[in-house]
Amino acid sequence: MIRIAISGIGAVGGYYGGLLAHKYRNSSDVEVCFISRGENMRVIKEDSLQIKTPGETLVAYPDIITDRPEEIGTVDFLLCCTKSYDLEENLRCLTPVIGENTVVVPFLNGADITEQIEAILPSSEIWQGCVYIGARLVGPGVVSKYSAKEHLFFGSEKVGQERQEELLQLLVDAGINAFNPTDITKRIWKKFFMISTAATITSYYDRPIDEVIKTNYEAFKSLCVELKNLASAKGIQLEDDIIDTTLETQKMMPPGSITSMHHDFKQGKNTELENLTGYVVREAKRLNLEVPTYNMMYEALSTKQNQK
């Protein structure tokens, strides 16, 4: 029996966990457990988790859903899908499901999430992961995926392939568009490049992406140049045209689109500022690298966040 636990049943955890639970319901080979809380947990436990896509609605029933990880016991794979600002607190609560053979796979926004987890769980096997998906938890027990495509990447450049292939097969069989690339660190950075620059500039100017592109294009480009320089200083060779392709991709976003971090700032919620913007500032300082645009925006956003 392979046991999989998903922590954080929001948009990402709800979508991927829901597909796993839907596929392996009543399976004698795979058990899927949700770690959730509050009204979301109550609705899923009493009814189900609904996954609404442009083409269909799937209904999922996890084998276990609880806000008490000790009720689950140790698992083979723990998929972490919480917000990055909840990471340490979340992991401390998850120790009952983490055994000697548990693999922890995070799907959080950030370039150094795996390193953060390794510092908290030094004896555990931690892989890397990231997803590209447009989805929202639109209500308790209801996830809406509005993007036409989604991609999930995971892996480790430190361990063998056997268990990676095992997880890949489980995900693919559940209908997940999953990949296990050999260059997972570069994949993490490619996504970080896109979300860090966009989240920082939209939050700083408090404007949607299309408006920022029109009125503050040079500032957006400056962030991209600074982040590419940081990646190079860390030995991560991104594509030569990543700045142009990132800016062109952002131009294609629907009018009025805002980033998740910008949305959290507007709502007065906790934000991922430290992982998406602060990380760049701190890492650049460590490497004696100048990132003036990131510094300026981080300082202003830190002040804004502290005034909540």
N, C-alpha and C positions, 0 to 999 in steps of 0.2 A: 504494500500500500504506500503510495506516494502522497504526502500531506503538504498542501500549499496553503499558506495564510496570506491574506492581503490586509495590510494595515492602512486605513484611511479610505473610506468608501465614498469619495467625492466624485469628481468628474473622471479622473484618470483611474483611480482604484475601482470605482463603480463600473466603468466601462469594461476594463480588462478582467476584473474579478467577476463581473457579471457573465462575461462570455465563458470564462472557465467554469463557473457554477452551472451555467446552462448546459454546457457540453457534458460535464461529468456528474450530473445529478444521478443518484442511485448507482454510481459506478463502484465496483468492488476493487478497483485498482487505484483510483484517485479520490482524495477527499479535499474539498475546498472550504476554507474557513475565512470568515470576515471578522475583522476587528473594527468596530465602529462604536458610536455612542449617540446618546440623545434621541431625538425624534426620528432621525434617519434609521437608527438601529431598530427602534420600536416598530416602524412601518415595515421594514424588511422582514423582521422576525414574525410579525403578525400576518403579513400578506406576502410580499415578494419584492424583488428589485426589478424595475422595468427599465429596459434600455431602448430608447426611441432613436431610430435612425431614419434618414430620408426614405428608405425603402420598406422598413418593417419595424415591429416592436417585439423584442424578445423579453421573456419573463424568466427570471433566475431565482433559484432557491438554494442558498448555500447550505452545506451540511451543518455548519455551526455559525451563528453570528452572536457576538458577545462583546461587551466592553471590559471583560475580565479575561485577559490572556491566559491566566492560570487554568481556566476551564478548557482550554484547547490542548495544552501540553506541547511538547516539542514537535517541530515540523521539519520537513526536508528543505523547503524553499519559503522564505519570507520576502514578500514583495512590499516594499515601503512606498506608499503613495501619498504621504502627508505633505503639507507645506514645509519648506525648508526651515522656517523660523520655529517650527514645532519639533524639529528633528531630535534634539537631545532628550527633551522631556518624553517624547514618544518612545525612543529606544529604551530608556530606563524602565518604562512600563512593559516593554515587550520581552524582557529577559526570560519570562517563563516559557516562551515558545522557541527560544534559541538554545539548541543543544550543541553537542560537539560536532555534529555533521550537518548543521543547518547552514545553508547558504543565504546570505542577505543580499537582495538585489534592490537598490534604490532607484526610483523613477521620480526624482525631484529636480527642480531647477537649480543649477549651480555647476561650477567647473570643478569644485573640490569636494563634492558630497561624499564620495567614497573615502577620501582621506579623513574627513570629519568623523565618519562612522568608525573607521579603523582606530581612531584615537579613543573613541568611547568603548568599542568592543575589540580590544587588541587581540583576543584569542579566537575571534570568529573569522570565517571566510566571507569576504565582502567583494562583490563584483561591481561593475559599473552598468548604468542603464540610462536611457532617455527615450522620450516618446515625442512624436509629432501628431497632435490630434486637436481638433476643435470640438470641445464638449463642455457641457455645464451640468451641474447638479441643479435641476430646475425646481425641485421640490423633494421632500423626504421620500426616499425610495424610488426616485425617478431621475435617470440620467438621459440627457439628450445629446447625441452626437450629430453635429451639424456640418462637419467637414466631409467632403466627398471621399477623402483618403485619410488613412492613418498609418503610421509606421512606429514600430517598437524595436529598439536596438538594445542589446545587452551583451555582456561578456566580461572576460578577464584575460589580461595578457600575462597573468602570473601562474595560472593553473592549467591543467590538462583539459582536453576537449570532451571527455566522456560525459560529465555531468552537465556541461553546457549544451551538448547535443540532446541530452535527456530533457532539459527544460525547453529547448527549442521545439522539440517534437510535441510536447504537451501544449505549448502555446499555439503552434500551427494547427494542430488537430482541433483546437477550440475555435478556429476561424480567425485567429489573430494574425495580422500582417507583421510577423516577427522575424528578426534577423539577428544573427550572431557573428558580426564582422570581426576580423582579426585586428582592425585598427579602431577599437572602441574608444580609446582616449581621444583620437582625432574627431570621431563622431560626436562625442560629448562637447568638444570645443566648438564644432560647427554650429550646434544648436545654441550653445552659450553665446556665441558671437551674435546670433540673430536676436535672442531675447534680452541679453544684457544691454545692448545699444538701444533697442526700441523701448524697453521698459524704463531705462534711465531718462531718455529724452522726452518721452510722452509724460512721464511723471513730473519732470522738471518744468516743462512749459504748460502742463495741465491742458493738453490739447490732444485730439485724436491723431493717429499716425498720418493720415492724408494731409491734415493741416500743418503738422510739423514738417513734413516733406516739402510743402509749398513755401513755408515761411522761414524755416530754420535748417535748410538743407546742408549748409556748410558746417553747422554745429554737429549735425547727425554724421556727416562724413568724418569730422574730426574724432568723434568717438570711435568710429570704425578703424581709423588709422592708428589710434592709440592702442586699441585692443589687439589689433594685428601685430603691432610692435611687441606687446607683452607676450603674446603667444610665441612669437619668434624667439624672444629672450628666454623662454622656458623650453625651447627646443621643439615646439609644436609647429610644424610647417603646414599652414593652411594654404589653400589654393591662391595663386597670385591674384585672381580676379574676385576674391571673396568680398571685397569692399563694394565693388560695382554690382555684383550679383545680389548682395544683401540689400542694397539701396533700391535696386530694381524690383526685388521681391516685395519690399515694403510699399512701393508705389502701387502695387496691384491689390493691396488690401482694400476691402470695401469702405466707402466713405463712412466716417464716424467710428471706425474700429479703434478700440483702446486696448492696451495691454492689461494683463492681470494685475501687475503691480500698480499701474495707474488707477485701475478700478478700486483696489484696496485703499489707496491714498484718498480717493474721492469719498469712500465710505467710512473713512476714519478707522480702518481696521489695521491689524498688524500687517506689515508688508515684508517682502523678500529683499529689501534694500541692501542688507548686509551681504547677502549671497550674490546678488546680481550687480551691485555697484560697488559696495564697500570692499568686496574681495579684490576687485581690479586695483583700487587705490592702495590697499595694503600690500598686495603682491608686487605692484610697481615700486613701492617704496622699498621693499625688501631687496629688489633687484636694481635699485638706483636708476629707475626709469622714470622719465617725465610723462605724466598723463594730466595735463592742465585742465582739459575739458571735463574729464571724469572727476578730478578733484573739486572743481567749482560746483558741479551738479550734485556731487555726493554731500558736500558741506551744506548746501542749501536744502537738500532733501532730508538730511539728518536733523536739521533744525526744524523743518516742517513736521517730521515724524515725532520729535520730542515735544512738540506743542500740542499733540492730540489730547 
